[in-house]
Amino acid sequence: MASTQKRIKLNSDFNHIMWFFLLLGAYLFVPSILAIIYATALKIEMNSTDFETIAIFAQAAGLFPVLALALYFSRQLFIEDWQKTKKRILYTILFIVAGAIAVWLLTTIVNIFYGLIGIEGTSENQESLESAVLSKYGLIMLIPIVFFAPIIEELIFRKFIFGIIEDNLKWSPWTAILISTVVFSVMHLLSGDFQYILLYLPQAFVMGIMYHFSKNNIFVPITIHFINNLLAAIGILVLRGLA
């Protein structure tokens, strides 16, 4: 009996770690690999406008199988967390609303702070987001940006990181919150533009907090992330209309 329980524990530990690295690797590299394959097959220069178009489609096409993989192998986690949602629907809604408002307020404060100290522009990740939304394929790109990315990223940076730290390492939830916040923020700085890290630290911290206090319900940070990305995309489109 003890041997069986030990095997189950080892399998659980392995699954957390394995799926974290597998999903993170697929999320980071599959779209880029697809873009390079398409460009090579069509003999398109990497620095051309046509390659940028291919990269946009590769981003959307590449995230779809990653999302399917994540949903399939994490289906039991979603089922369990959906049960939490149904049992605590009011609390879940309150966590989502509070989290979305907190992210918006903190992001606004950071942008004001950056303006006061003379930091202009934005991160390369944000520039890529703006280019995708403002391209002629912007409506297509809204699907992976608003829907796919929140699900995949919250599985990686909340569900699996918390699982490794809390369940496997037996460290405190606050350690999980801090580590997931830092990892999430650093992964969104594509070219080492660390002066923009404050754009990501507050929202990652809020989503970690809400995930913890919602009893590790993945639907809470996913929905907050969804709302944040949707508002960001709408803001980009509105600013283009005003320009």
DRENPA-3360 file (N, C-alpha, C; in nm, 2 decimals, always signed):
BEGIN
1 = MASTQKRI = +0.08/-0.12/+0.00/+0.00/+0.00/+0.00/+0.09/+0.13/+0.00 ~ +0.19/+0.13/+0.09/+0.28/+0.24/+0.10/+0.35/+0.26/-0.04 ~ +0.39/+0.14/-0.10/+0.46/+0.15/-0.22/+0.38/+0.21/-0.33 ~ +0.25/+0.17/-0.33/+0.15/+0.22/-0.43/+0.14/+0.37/-0.42 ~ +0.12/+0.42/-0.29/+0.11/+0.56/-0.27/+0.23/+0.64/-0.31 ~ +0.35/+0.58/-0.29/+0.47/+0.65/-0.32/+0.48/+0.66/-0.47 ~ +0.44/+0.56/-0.55/+0.44/+0.56/-0.69/+0.34/+0.67/-0.74 ~ +0.23/+0.68/-0.68/+0.13/+0.78/-0.72/+0.19/+0.92/-0.70;
9 = KLNSDFNH = +0.26/+0.94/-0.58/+0.32/+1.07/-0.55/+0.43/+1.10/-0.65 ~ +0.51/+1.00/-0.69/+0.62/+1.03/-0.78/+0.56/+1.06/-0.92 ~ +0.45/+0.99/-0.96/+0.39/+1.02/-1.09/+0.33/+1.16/-1.09 ~ +0.27/+1.20/-0.98/+0.21/+1.34/-0.97/+0.32/+1.44/-0.98 ~ +0.43/+1.42/-0.91/+0.54/+1.51/-0.91/+0.59/+1.52/-1.06 ~ +0.61/+1.41/-1.12/+0.67/+1.41/-1.26/+0.57/+1.48/-1.35 ~ +0.44/+1.46/-1.34/+0.34/+1.52/-1.43/+0.35/+1.67/-1.42 ~ +0.35/+1.72/-1.30/+0.36/+1.87/-1.28/+0.48/+1.93/-1.35;
17 = IMWFFLLL = +0.59/+1.87/-1.33/+0.72/+1.92/-1.39/+0.72/+1.90/-1.54 ~ +0.68/+1.78/-1.58/+0.68/+1.74/-1.72/+0.59/+1.84/-1.80 ~ +0.47/+1.86/-1.76/+0.38/+1.94/-1.83/+0.41/+2.08/-1.83 ~ +0.47/+2.13/-1.72/+0.52/+2.27/-1.72/+0.62/+2.29/-1.83 ~ +0.72/+2.21/-1.84/+0.83/+2.23/-1.94/+0.78/+2.20/-2.08 ~ +0.70/+2.10/-2.09/+0.65/+2.07/-2.23/+0.56/+2.18/-2.28 ~ +0.47/+2.22/-2.20/+0.37/+2.33/-2.24/+0.45/+2.46/-2.26 ~ +0.54/+2.49/-2.18/+0.61/+2.62/-2.19/+0.70/+2.61/-2.32;
25 = GAYLFVPS = +0.76/+2.50/-2.35/+0.84/+2.49/-2.47/+0.76/+2.50/-2.59 ~ +0.64/+2.43/-2.59/+0.55/+2.44/-2.71/+0.50/+2.58/-2.73 ~ +0.46/+2.64/-2.62/+0.41/+2.78/-2.63/+0.51/+2.88/-2.69 ~ +0.64/+2.86/-2.65/+0.74/+2.96/-2.69/+0.79/+2.93/-2.83 ~ +0.80/+2.80/-2.87/+0.87/+2.77/-2.99/+0.79/+2.73/-3.11 ~ +0.67/+2.67/-3.09/+0.59/+2.61/-3.20/+0.55/+2.72/-3.30 ~ +0.50/+2.84/-3.26/+0.47/+2.94/-3.35/+0.59/+2.99/-3.43 ~ +0.70/+3.01/-3.37/+0.82/+3.06/-3.44/+0.87/+2.95/-3.54;
33 = ILAIIYAT = +0.87/+2.83/-3.50/+0.91/+2.72/-3.59/+0.82/+2.71/-3.71 ~ +0.69/+2.73/-3.69/+0.60/+2.73/-3.80/+0.62/+2.84/-3.90 ~ +0.65/+2.96/-3.84/+0.68/+3.08/-3.92/+0.80/+3.06/-4.01 ~ +0.91/+3.00/-3.95/+1.03/+2.98/-4.03/+1.01/+2.87/-4.13 ~ +0.93/+2.77/-4.10/+0.90/+2.66/-4.20/+0.83/+2.72/-4.32 ~ +0.72/+2.80/-4.29/+0.64/+2.86/-4.40/+0.73/+2.95/-4.48 ~ +0.81/+3.04/-4.42/+0.89/+3.13/-4.49/+1.00/+3.06/-4.58 ~ +1.05/+2.96/-4.52/+1.15/+2.88/-4.60/+1.09/+2.81/-4.72;
41 = ALKIEMNS = +0.97/+2.75/-4.70/+0.90/+2.69/-4.81/+0.86/+2.78/-4.92 ~ +0.82/+2.90/-4.88/+0.78/+3.01/-4.98/+0.89/+3.10/-5.02 ~ +1.01/+3.07/-4.97/+1.13/+3.15/-5.01/+1.11/+3.30/-4.98 ~ +1.07/+3.33/-4.86/+1.04/+3.47/-4.82/+1.15/+3.51/-4.72 ~ +1.21/+3.63/-4.74/+1.31/+3.69/-4.65/+1.25/+3.71/-4.51 ~ +1.34/+3.68/-4.41/+1.29/+3.69/-4.27/+1.26/+3.84/-4.23 ~ +1.32/+3.94/-4.29/+1.30/+4.07/-4.25/+1.20/+4.15/-4.34 ~ +1.12/+4.07/-4.42/+1.03/+4.13/-4.52/+0.89/+4.15/-4.45;
49 = TDFETIAI = +0.81/+4.23/-4.52/+0.67/+4.25/-4.47/+0.59/+4.12/-4.48 ~ +0.62/+4.04/-4.59/+0.55/+3.91/-4.61/+0.58/+3.82/-4.49 ~ +0.70/+3.82/-4.44/+0.73/+3.73/-4.33/+0.66/+3.77/-4.20 ~ +0.64/+3.90/-4.19/+0.56/+3.95/-4.07/+0.42/+3.90/-4.08 ~ +0.36/+3.90/-4.20/+0.23/+3.84/-4.22/+0.22/+3.69/-4.19 ~ +0.32/+3.62/-4.23/+0.33/+3.48/-4.21/+0.35/+3.45/-4.06 ~ +0.43/+3.54/-3.99/+0.45/+3.52/-3.84/+0.31/+3.54/-3.77 ~ +0.23/+3.63/-3.82/+0.10/+3.66/-3.75/+0.01/+3.53/-3.76;
57 = FAQAAGLF = +0.01/+3.47/-3.88/-0.07/+3.35/-3.90/-0.01/+3.23/-3.83 ~ +0.12/+3.23/-3.82/+0.19/+3.12/-3.75/+0.16/+3.13/-3.60 ~ +0.15/+3.25/-3.55/+0.12/+3.27/-3.41/-0.02/+3.21/-3.38 ~ -0.12/+3.24/-3.47/-0.25/+3.19/-3.44/-0.26/+3.04/-3.47 ~ -0.20/+2.99/-3.58/-0.20/+2.85/-3.61/-0.12/+2.77/-3.51 ~ -0.01/+2.82/-3.46/+0.08/+2.75/-3.37/+0.02/+2.73/-3.23 ~ -0.06/+2.83/-3.18/-0.12/+2.82/-3.05/-0.23/+2.73/-3.04 ~ -0.30/+2.70/-3.16/-0.42/+2.61/-3.16/-0.38/+2.47/-3.11;
65 = PVLALALY = -0.28/+2.41/-3.17/-0.24/+2.27/-3.12/-0.19/+2.27/-2.98 ~ -0.12/+2.38/-2.94/-0.07/+2.39/-2.80/-0.19/+2.40/-2.71 ~ -0.29/+2.48/-2.74/-0.41/+2.49/-2.66/-0.48/+2.35/-2.65 ~ -0.49/+2.28/-2.77/-0.56/+2.15/-2.77/-0.49/+2.05/-2.68 ~ -0.35/+2.06/-2.69/-0.27/+1.97/-2.60/-0.29/+2.00/-2.45 ~ -0.29/+2.13/-2.42/-0.31/+2.17/-2.28/-0.45/+2.13/-2.23 ~ -0.55/+2.15/-2.31/-0.69/+2.12/-2.26/-0.70/+1.97/-2.25 ~ -0.65/+1.89/-2.34/-0.67/+1.75/-2.33/-0.60/+1.69/-2.21;
73 = FSRQLFIE = -0.48/+1.72/-2.19/-0.40/+1.66/-2.08/-0.43/+1.73/-1.94 ~ -0.50/+1.84/-1.94/-0.53/+1.91/-1.82/-0.68/+1.90/-1.79 ~ -0.75/+1.82/-1.87/-0.90/+1.82/-1.86/-0.95/+1.79/-1.72 ~ -0.88/+1.70/-1.65/-0.92/+1.67/-1.51/-0.91/+1.79/-1.42 ~ -0.80/+1.86/-1.44/-0.78/+1.99/-1.36/-0.90/+2.08/-1.38 ~ -0.94/+2.10/-1.51/-1.05/+2.19/-1.54/-1.18/+2.14/-1.48 ~ -1.20/+2.01/-1.49/-1.32/+1.95/-1.43/-1.33/+1.98/-1.28 ~ -1.22/+1.96/-1.21/-1.21/+1.98/-1.06/-1.23/+2.13/-1.03;
81 = DWQKTKKR = -1.17/+2.22/-1.11/-1.19/+2.36/-1.08/-1.32/+2.41/-1.12 ~ -1.39/+2.35/-1.22/-1.52/+2.39/-1.25/-1.62/+2.35/-1.14 ~ -1.59/+2.24/-1.07/-1.67/+2.21/-0.95/-1.66/+2.31/-0.84 ~ -1.53/+2.36/-0.82/-1.51/+2.47/-0.73/-1.59/+2.60/-0.77 ~ -1.59/+2.62/-0.90/-1.66/+2.74/-0.95/-1.81/+2.73/-0.92 ~ -1.87/+2.62/-0.94/-2.01/+2.60/-0.92/-2.05/+2.61/-0.78 ~ -1.96/+2.56/-0.69/-1.99/+2.56/-0.55/-1.97/+2.70/-0.49 ~ -1.89/+2.78/-0.55/-1.86/+2.91/-0.49/-1.87/+3.02/-0.60;
89 = ILYTILFI = -1.98/+3.01/-0.67/-2.00/+3.10/-0.79/-1.99/+3.25/-0.75 ~ -2.05/+3.29/-0.64/-2.05/+3.43/-0.61/-1.91/+3.47/-0.57 ~ -1.84/+3.39/-0.49/-1.70/+3.42/-0.46/-1.61/+3.43/-0.58 ~ -1.63/+3.34/-0.68/-1.56/+3.33/-0.80/-1.57/+3.46/-0.88 ~ -1.70/+3.51/-0.89/-1.73/+3.63/-0.96/-1.66/+3.75/-0.89 ~ -1.67/+3.75/-0.76/-1.61/+3.86/-0.68/-1.46/+3.86/-0.70 ~ -1.39/+3.75/-0.70/-1.25/+3.74/-0.72/-1.21/+3.79/-0.86 ~ -1.29/+3.75/-0.96/-1.26/+3.79/-1.10/-1.28/+3.94/-1.11;
97 = VAGAIAVW = -1.39/+4.00/-1.06/-1.41/+4.14/-1.08/-1.31/+4.22/-1.00 ~ -1.28/+4.18/-0.88/-1.17/+4.25/-0.80/-1.04/+4.24/-0.86 ~ -1.01/+4.12/-0.92/-0.88/+4.11/-0.98/-0.86/+4.19/-1.11 ~ -0.97/+4.19/-1.19/-0.97/+4.27/-1.32/-0.95/+4.42/-1.29 ~ -1.02/+4.47/-1.18/-1.01/+4.61/-1.15/-0.87/+4.64/-1.09 ~ -0.82/+4.55/-1.01/-0.69/+4.57/-0.95/-0.58/+4.58/-1.06 ~ -0.59/+4.49/-1.16/-0.49/+4.48/-1.27/-0.50/+4.62/-1.35 ~ -0.62/+4.66/-1.38/-0.64/+4.78/-1.45/-0.58/+4.90/-1.38;
105 = LLTTIVNI = -0.61/+4.91/-1.25/-0.57/+5.02/-1.16/-0.41/+5.03/-1.15 ~ -0.36/+4.91/-1.13/-0.21/+4.90/-1.11/-0.14/+4.93/-1.24 ~ -0.19/+4.88/-1.35/-0.13/+4.91/-1.48/-0.14/+5.06/-1.51 ~ -0.25/+5.12/-1.48/-0.26/+5.27/-1.50/-0.16/+5.34/-1.42 ~ -0.15/+5.30/-1.29/-0.05/+5.37/-1.20/+0.09/+5.35/-1.25 ~ +0.13/+5.23/-1.30/+0.26/+5.21/-1.36/+0.29/+5.30/-1.48 ~ +0.19/+5.31/-1.57/+0.20/+5.39/-1.69/+0.22/+5.54/-1.65 ~ +0.15/+5.59/-1.55/+0.17/+5.72/-1.50/+0.31/+5.74/-1.44;
113 = FYGLIGIE = +0.35/+5.64/-1.36/+0.48/+5.65/-1.30/+0.59/+5.65/-1.41 ~ +0.58/+5.57/-1.51/+0.68/+5.57/-1.62/+0.68/+5.71/-1.69 ~ +0.56/+5.77/-1.71/+0.56/+5.90/-1.77/+0.63/+6.00/-1.68 ~ +0.62/+5.99/-1.55/+0.68/+6.09/-1.46/+0.83/+6.08/-1.46 ~ +0.88/+5.96/-1.47/+1.03/+5.94/-1.46/+1.09/+5.94/-1.60 ~ +1.01/+5.96/-1.70/+1.06/+5.98/-1.84/+1.09/+5.85/-1.92 ~ +1.03/+5.74/-1.88/+1.04/+5.62/-1.96/+0.93/+5.62/-2.06 ~ +0.97/+5.62/-2.19/+0.88/+5.63/-2.30/+0.87/+5.50/-2.37;
121 = GTSENQES = +0.78/+5.49/-2.46/+0.76/+5.37/-2.54/+0.70/+5.25/-2.46 ~ +0.72/+5.13/-2.51/+0.67/+5.02/-2.44/+0.75/+4.90/-2.47 ~ +0.72/+4.78/-2.41/+0.80/+4.66/-2.42/+0.78/+4.61/-2.56 ~ +0.88/+4.52/-2.60/+0.87/+4.46/-2.73/+0.75/+4.37/-2.74 ~ +0.72/+4.30/-2.63/+0.60/+4.22/-2.63/+0.48/+4.30/-2.66 ~ +0.46/+4.42/-2.60/+0.35/+4.50/-2.62/+0.35/+4.55/-2.77 ~ +0.47/+4.58/-2.82/+0.47/+4.62/-2.96/+0.43/+4.51/-3.06 ~ +0.47/+4.39/-3.02/+0.42/+4.28/-3.11/+0.27/+4.26/-3.10;
129 = LESAVLSK = +0.22/+4.28/-2.98/+0.07/+4.27/-2.96/+0.00/+4.38/-3.05 ~ +0.05/+4.50/-3.04/-0.01/+4.61/-3.12/+0.00/+4.59/-3.27 ~ +0.12/+4.54/-3.31/+0.14/+4.51/-3.46/+0.04/+4.40/-3.50 ~ +0.02/+4.30/-3.42/-0.08/+4.19/-3.46/-0.22/+4.25/-3.46 ~ -0.26/+4.32/-3.36/-0.40/+4.37/-3.36/-0.43/+4.48/-3.47 ~ -0.32/+4.56/-3.50/-0.34/+4.66/-3.60/-0.32/+4.62/-3.74 ~ -0.27/+4.49/-3.76/-0.25/+4.44/-3.89/-0.39/+4.42/-3.96 ~ -0.38/+4.39/-4.09/-0.51/+4.37/-4.16/-0.57/+4.23/-4.12;
137 = YGLIMLIP = -0.50/+4.15/-4.05/-0.55/+4.03/-3.99/-0.58/+4.04/-3.84 ~ -0.60/+4.16/-3.80/-0.62/+4.19/-3.66/-0.73/+4.11/-3.59 ~ -0.84/+4.10/-3.66/-0.96/+4.02/-3.61/-0.92/+3.88/-3.59 ~ -0.84/+3.82/-3.68/-0.80/+3.68/-3.66/-0.71/+3.67/-3.54 ~ -0.62/+3.77/-3.52/-0.53/+3.76/-3.41/-0.59/+3.78/-3.28 ~ -0.71/+3.84/-3.27/-0.78/+3.86/-3.15/-0.81/+3.72/-3.08 ~ -0.83/+3.62/-3.16/-0.86/+3.49/-3.11/-0.75/+3.43/-3.02 ~ -0.63/+3.42/-3.08/-0.52/+3.37/-2.99/-0.48/+3.46/-2.88;
145 = IVFFAPII = -0.49/+3.59/-2.90/-0.45/+3.69/-2.80/-0.55/+3.69/-2.68 ~ -0.67/+3.70/-2.71/-0.78/+3.71/-2.61/-0.82/+3.58/-2.55 ~ -0.82/+3.47/-2.63/-0.87/+3.34/-2.58/-0.77/+3.24/-2.55 ~ -0.68/+3.22/-2.65/-0.58/+3.11/-2.64/-0.48/+3.14/-2.53 ~ -0.41/+3.26/-2.54/-0.30/+3.29/-2.46/-0.34/+3.29/-2.31 ~ -0.45/+3.34/-2.26/-0.48/+3.34/-2.12/-0.49/+3.19/-2.07 ~ -0.55/+3.10/-2.14/-0.57/+2.97/-2.10/-0.43/+2.90/-2.08 ~ -0.35/+2.91/-2.19/-0.22/+2.85/-2.19/-0.13/+2.91/-2.08;
153 = EELIFRKF = -0.12/+3.04/-2.08/-0.03/+3.11/-1.98/-0.07/+3.08/-1.84 ~ -0.20/+3.08/-1.81/-0.24/+3.05/-1.67/-0.22/+2.91/-1.63 ~ -0.23/+2.82/-1.72/-0.19/+2.68/-1.69/-0.04/+2.67/-1.66 ~ +0.04/+2.74/-1.74/+0.19/+2.73/-1.72/+0.23/+2.81/-1.59 ~ +0.19/+2.93/-1.58/+0.24/+3.02/-1.48/+0.16/+3.02/-1.34 ~ +0.05/+2.96/-1.34/-0.03/+2.95/-1.22/-0.05/+2.80/-1.18 ~ -0.12/+2.73/-1.26/-0.15/+2.59/-1.22/-0.03/+2.50/-1.20 ~ +0.06/+2.50/-1.30/+0.17/+2.41/-1.29/+0.28/+2.46/-1.20;
161 = IFGIIEDN = +0.31/+2.59/-1.20/+0.41/+2.65/-1.11/+0.37/+2.63/-0.97 ~ +0.24/+2.66/-0.94/+0.19/+2.64/-0.80/+0.19/+2.50/-0.77 ~ +0.16/+2.41/-0.86/+0.16/+2.27/-0.83/+0.30/+2.22/-0.80 ~ +0.40/+2.26/-0.87/+0.54/+2.22/-0.84/+0.58/+2.27/-0.70 ~ +0.55/+2.40/-0.68/+0.60/+2.46/-0.55/+0.53/+2.42/-0.43 ~ +0.39/+2.41/-0.44/+0.31/+2.38/-0.32/+0.30/+2.23/-0.30 ~ +0.28/+2.15/-0.41/+0.25/+2.01/-0.39/+0.38/+1.93/-0.39 ~ +0.48/+1.96/-0.48/+0.60/+1.89/-0.49/+0.70/+1.93/-0.39;
169 = LKWSPWTA = +0.73/+2.06/-0.39/+0.84/+2.11/-0.30/+0.79/+2.14/-0.16 ~ +0.65/+2.15/-0.14/+0.59/+2.18/-0.01/+0.63/+2.31/+0.04 ~ +0.65/+2.41/-0.05/+0.68/+2.54/-0.01/+0.55/+2.62/+0.01 ~ +0.56/+2.74/+0.07/+0.44/+2.82/+0.10/+0.37/+2.87/-0.02 ~ +0.24/+2.90/-0.02/+0.17/+2.96/-0.13/+0.23/+3.10/-0.17 ~ +0.28/+3.17/-0.07/+0.34/+3.30/-0.10/+0.46/+3.29/-0.18 ~ +0.54/+3.18/-0.16/+0.66/+3.16/-0.24/+0.61/+3.13/-0.38 ~ +0.51/+3.05/-0.40/+0.45/+3.02/-0.53/+0.41/+3.15/-0.60;
177 = ILISTVVF = +0.34/+3.23/-0.53/+0.29/+3.36/-0.58/+0.41/+3.44/-0.63 ~ +0.51/+3.46/-0.55/+0.63/+3.54/-0.59/+0.70/+3.48/-0.71 ~ +0.73/+3.35/-0.71/+0.80/+3.29/-0.81/+0.72/+3.29/-0.94 ~ +0.59/+3.26/-0.94/+0.51/+3.27/-1.06/+0.50/+3.41/-1.12 ~ +0.50/+3.51/-1.03/+0.50/+3.65/-1.07/+0.62/+3.69/-1.14 ~ +0.74/+3.65/-1.09/+0.86/+3.69/-1.15/+0.88/+3.61/-1.28 ~ +0.85/+3.48/-1.28/+0.87/+3.40/-1.41/+0.78/+3.46/-1.52 ~ +0.65/+3.48/-1.49/+0.55/+3.54/-1.58/+0.61/+3.67/-1.64;
185 = SVMHLLSG = +0.65/+3.76/-1.55/+0.70/+3.89/-1.60/+0.82/+3.88/-1.69 ~ +0.92/+3.80/-1.64/+1.04/+3.79/-1.72/+1.01/+3.73/-1.86 ~ +0.92/+3.63/-1.86/+0.89/+3.56/-1.99/+0.83/+3.66/-2.09 ~ +0.77/+3.77/-2.04/+0.70/+3.86/-2.13/+0.80/+3.98/-2.17 ~ +0.92/+3.97/-2.13/+1.02/+4.07/-2.18/+1.11/+4.00/-2.29 ~ +1.07/+4.02/-2.41/+1.13/+3.94/-2.52/+1.27/+3.97/-2.55 ~ +1.32/+4.09/-2.53/+1.46/+4.12/-2.57/+1.54/+4.18/-2.46 ~ +1.50/+4.15/-2.33/+1.58/+4.20/-2.22/+1.54/+4.34/-2.19;
193 = DFQYILLY = +1.43/+4.39/-2.23/+1.39/+4.53/-2.20/+1.33/+4.54/-2.06 ~ +1.42/+4.52/-1.96/+1.37/+4.50/-1.82/+1.32/+4.63/-1.75 ~ +1.34/+4.74/-1.82/+1.28/+4.87/-1.76/+1.13/+4.86/-1.77 ~ +1.07/+4.77/-1.85/+0.93/+4.76/-1.86/+0.87/+4.65/-1.77 ~ +0.95/+4.59/-1.68/+0.90/+4.48/-1.60/+0.78/+4.52/-1.51 ~ +0.78/+4.64/-1.47/+0.67/+4.69/-1.39/+0.53/+4.68/-1.46 ~ +0.53/+4.67/-1.59/+0.41/+4.65/-1.66/+0.35/+4.52/-1.64 ~ +0.43/+4.42/-1.60/+0.38/+4.28/-1.59/+0.38/+4.23/-1.44;
201 = LPQAFVMG = +0.47/+4.28/-1.36/+0.47/+4.24/-1.22/+0.34/+4.25/-1.15 ~ +0.28/+4.37/-1.15/+0.15/+4.39/-1.08/+0.04/+4.30/-1.12 ~ +0.02/+4.28/-1.26/-0.09/+4.20/-1.30/-0.06/+4.05/-1.27 ~ +0.07/+4.01/-1.28/+0.10/+3.87/-1.25/+0.08/+3.84/-1.10 ~ +0.12/+3.94/-1.01/+0.10/+3.93/-0.87/-0.05/+3.92/-0.83 ~ -0.13/+4.01/-0.89/-0.28/+4.00/-0.87/-0.33/+3.87/-0.91 ~ -0.30/+3.82/-1.02/-0.36/+3.69/-1.07/-0.31/+3.58/-0.98 ~ -0.19/+3.58/-0.93/-0.14/+3.48/-0.83/-0.22/+3.49/-0.70;
209 = IMYHFSKN = -0.24/+3.61/-0.65/-0.31/+3.63/-0.53/-0.46/+3.57/-0.54 ~ -0.52/+3.61/-0.65/-0.66/+3.57/-0.67/-0.67/+3.42/-0.69 ~ -0.57/+3.36/-0.76/-0.56/+3.22/-0.78/-0.55/+3.15/-0.64 ~ -0.47/+3.20/-0.56/-0.45/+3.14/-0.42/-0.57/+3.14/-0.34 ~ -0.63/+3.26/-0.33/-0.75/+3.28/-0.24/-0.88/+3.22/-0.30 ~ -0.88/+3.19/-0.43/-0.99/+3.12/-0.48/-0.98/+2.97/-0.47 ~ -0.88/+2.93/-0.38/-0.85/+2.78/-0.36/-0.80/+2.72/-0.49 ~ -0.71/+2.79/-0.55/-0.64/+2.74/-0.67/-0.73/+2.71/-0.79;
217 = NIFVPITI = -0.83/+2.79/-0.81/-0.93/+2.78/-0.91/-0.88/+2.84/-1.04 ~ -0.84/+2.77/-1.14/-0.77/+2.82/-1.26/-0.86/+2.91/-1.34 ~ -1.00/+2.89/-1.32/-1.09/+2.98/-1.40/-1.08/+3.12/-1.36 ~ -1.04/+3.15/-1.24/-1.03/+3.29/-1.19/-0.92/+3.37/-1.26 ~ -0.79/+3.32/-1.26/-0.69/+3.40/-1.33/-0.71/+3.39/-1.48 ~ -0.76/+3.28/-1.54/-0.79/+3.28/-1.68/-0.88/+3.39/-1.72 ~ -0.99/+3.41/-1.65/-1.09/+3.51/-1.68/-1.03/+3.65/-1.66 ~ -0.96/+3.67/-1.55/-0.89/+3.80/-1.53/-0.80/+3.83/-1.65;
225 = HFINNLLA = -0.72/+3.73/-1.69/-0.63/+3.75/-1.80/-0.70/+3.78/-1.93 ~ -0.81/+3.71/-1.95/-0.89/+3.73/-2.07/-0.94/+3.87/-2.07 ~ -1.00/+3.92/-1.96/-1.05/+4.06/-1.95/-0.94/+4.16/-1.98 ~ -0.82/+4.13/-1.92/-0.71/+4.23/-1.94/-0.66/+4.23/-2.09 ~ -0.65/+4.12/-2.15/-0.61/+4.11/-2.29/-0.72/+4.18/-2.38 ~ -0.84/+4.15/-2.35/-0.95/+4.21/-2.43/-0.95/+4.36/-2.42 ~ -0.94/+4.41/-2.30/-0.93/+4.56/-2.28/-0.81/+4.62/-2.35 ~ -0.70/+4.55/-2.34/-0.58/+4.60/-2.41/-0.60/+4.61/-2.56;
233 = AIGILVLR = -0.66/+4.50/-2.62/-0.69/+4.50/-2.76/-0.78/+4.61/-2.80 ~ -0.89/+4.63/-2.72/-0.99/+4.73/-2.75/-0.92/+4.87/-2.74 ~ -0.83/+4.89/-2.64/-0.76/+5.01/-2.63/-0.68/+5.04/-2.75 ~ -0.61/+4.94/-2.80/-0.52/+4.96/-2.92/-0.61/+5.00/-3.04 ~ -0.72/+4.94/-3.06/-0.81/+4.97/-3.17/-0.87/+5.11/-3.16 ~ -0.91/+5.15/-3.03/-0.97/+5.28/-3.01/-0.86/+5.39/-3.04 ~ -0.74/+5.37/-2.99/-0.64/+5.47/-3.01/-0.61/+5.48/-3.16 ~ -0.61/+5.37/-3.24/-0.59/+5.38/-3.38/-0.70/+5.46/-3.44;
241 = GLA = -0.83/+5.44/-3.40/-0.94/+5.52/-3.45/-0.93/+5.67/-3.42 ~ -0.87/+5.70/-3.31/-0.85/+5.84/-3.27/-0.74/+5.91/-3.34 ~ -0.64/+5.83/-3.39/-0.52/+5.88/-3.45/-0.55/+5.95/-3.58;
% end
